Amino acid sequence: MIWLDALTALDRADEAGVLVTVVTARGSTPREAGCKMVVTATAQHDTIGGGNLEFTCVTAARAILGGEGEPVLRSFPLGPGLGQCCGGHVTVLFEPIGSARPPVAVFGAGHVGRAVAAVLAGLAMRVTLIDTRPEALADAPAGVRVCLTADPARAVAALPGGRFVLVMTHDHQLDFDIVAAALPRTDLAAVGLIGSATKRARFLARLRRIGLSDTALDRLICPIGLAGVGGKRPAEIAIAVAAQLLARQLNPRPRPEPIIELACGAACTRTEVMA
């Protein structure tokens, strides 16, 4: 089925779309009840019969892309309403796919990364957990996509725009390489790095030395986590990070701001509000 293949492709690409289904078909209609098509911002997959009905439904589907994710049921009298000679009546269900779930790429599948991924997935965010170690990805949380790669920094370039990027790997140099690849991308929703204020200062100095501008550096959120939330345990860190992402999703700002320190090595040692 073309529409089913399209849904699978959208899921793999983390792309938003709308599943359009003819729910009822009375009288003479272009297609029967149950036929479907998938509509994205730039493409249409399969058909519900063509003509003005299909054109109208494609336009309506694109109008709800990026909305709140609630299904919409609409009624269409084909003769008087759309000028089609068949003259029947259909009801059509529009189901947004993926548009209400912000996508997040979590680099690092250690204890903290898996905890963050689990909490975000539980909040219906589309989470991809990325690591170089197959054993770390073997017990990924339910509902989380996994990506095994030998070069996470190169994987940054393949991320579609609009992603929240969270960097929390097992290696400081790997963290640096990922951040250096992510910060120049102005199409990412945010770039967050777990670590201490000292780590932030060292990273900023190194990033300047390799030529990143102050504008790019301003996009780095480090330390991460909402002030007053969380603690030293992975689950507590995950809650603080999730709270920050939710706050940014509801109240986006043009420039990310550091909020709270979560100094994480073998364990988080303290939290403090950053100026």
Secondary structure, DSSP 8 states (H G I E B T S, - for coil): -HHHHHHHHHHHHT--EEEEEEEEEESS-SS-TT-EEEE-SS-EEE-S--HHHHHHHHHHHHHTTTS----EEEEEEHHHHH--TT--EEEEEEEEESTTS-EEEEE--SHHHHHHHHHHHHTT-EEEEEES-HHHHTT--TT-EEEE-S-HHHHHHHS-TT-EEEE--S-HHHHHHHHHHHTT-TTSSEEEE-B-HHHHHHHHHHHHHTT--HHHHTTEE-S-S-TT---SSHHHHHHHHHHHHHHHHHS--SS----B-B-BSSSB----B--
